[in-house]
Amino acid sequence: MRTELFIVDPQVDFCDPISGALYVDGAEADMSRLAHMIQRIGPSLDAIHVTLDTHHYVHIAHPIFWKNAAGEHPSPFTIISRADVESGNWSATNPSYQARALTYVRAVEASGRYSLCIWPYHCLIGSSGHAVMPELHAALIEWEKRFAVVNYVEKGSNILTEHYSAIQAEVPDPKDPSTMLNRELIDALFSADTVVIAGEAGSHCVANTVRDLATQFGHDKHLKRLVLLTDAMSPVKGFEPLQSELIQDMVDRGARLSTTTEFLK
């Protein structure tokens, strides 16, 4: 029976309560528990996949991308709707991106998943915030000493779309393969008998990744392969219902729940 661990965005900017640019309450404890689980069951894990949120400073969900009539950039956690852009309340700071910006917010609204949220600058390429939390990273290195290789999957470097899900971007760009369905990752996970899932944040990147993965798995009978570690994921503050809805929906469809201490005990 093949068991694979799938960790979504276990990065300093999400998990460090002091330096994290977009700290998720409780995430540092989530990753510590996960590190201990890897140390405990490492030989039983046939593969480990780790996604990394990977952004440029200029990005459609960062303040610099947008301005109002006064030339001011939006504050973090500002919601920008289709109506805001159509009315001119917010426009692209660089006029050459205006048409794409309008197309994007229309597509996001049509998807019904999220409105465009402006986030603090986070997980910038080359920054300390992009790195995996040190305690977890040490556990991954220890696992690799078995001559296994962690599969690191970057997402989010396209500046014109959000990329919550590791499976595909919110609005895929046909000209950029990195935003399209990650068929290699899907196939790898589908080959496992058990996929145990953890990461941050349970309300956003974990939620979208799991939902997209469930869609790609197809029939709900395959979802019994998924195990959500409820003590190794936390929601963004104010978005707690999104994680609760994810867990309930996945359980209703056949996924299982466990914790870092109970899994393969």
Residue, then its C-alpha position, 0 to 999 in steps of 0.5 A: m500500500r503506497t502512502e504519500l504525504f502532501i504538504v501545502d505551503p508550509q512556509v515562513d511567511f505563513c507560519d512564523p508568528i514573528s516574521g511571517a508576512l501573512y501569518v496564520d494563527g497556529a501554523e507554527a504549531d501545525m508544522s511542528r506537529l507535522a515535523h514530528m509525524i515525519q520523524r515518527i513514520g518516515p520509512s512508511l512514507d513512499a513520497i512527500h510532495v511540498t508546494l511553495d507559494t512563489h510570488h514576485y513583488v508585482h502581482i495582481a493580488h499585491p497592493i502595488f498592482w492597483k491604485n485608486a483615483a488618488g493614486e493610492h494603493p489598496s491596503p492588505f485585505t481590501i476586496i476588489s470586485r468586478a464592479d470596483v474595476e468597471s467603475g474605476n474605483w480601482s485600476a491597474t497601476n500600470p495602464s498596460y495591465q488594465a484590460r487584463a485586470l478587468t478580464y481577470v476580476r470578471a473571471v474570478e467573479a464568474s468562478g464563484r470561489y473568491s473575490l480578489c483579495i489584496w494580500p500583504y507582500h508574501c512568499l517573495i522569490g528569494s526572500s526568507g519568507h519563501a522558505v519552508m519552516p526550519e523545523l519541518h525542513a529539518a525533518l524533510i532533510e532527514w527523510e531525504k537521507r534515505f535517498a528519497v527526494v522531496n517533490y517541491v512544486e512551486k506555484g504563483s509566479n505568474i503575476l496576472t493570476e492568483h494561484y491558491s490551488a497547487i492543481q491549477a491557477e484561479v484563472p489559467d493562462p493558456k500561454d503559461p503552462s505553470t498556470m494550467l492543470n498540473r497533470e504530473l502532480i495529479d497523476a503522482l497523487f492518484s497513484a497512491d493508495t493513501v494521500v495524507i494532506a496538511g498545510e496552510a492555510g486551511s481556508h485558502c490554499v489547502a481548501n482550493t488544492v483539495r477541492d481541485l484534487a477531488t475534482q480531478f480524482g473524479h468519482d467520490k469512491h476515490l476520495k477515501r484515499l484522502v486523509l486530512l490532518t486536522d491538527a496540521m492546518s489552520p485557517v486565515k483569521g476571519f475565514e474559519p468557516l471556509q476550512s470547516e466547510l472543506i473538512q465537512d464536504m470532504v468527509d461527506r464525500g468519503a475522505r478521512l480525518s486523522t491527526t499527526t499523532e494518530f496517523l499510522k500509530 
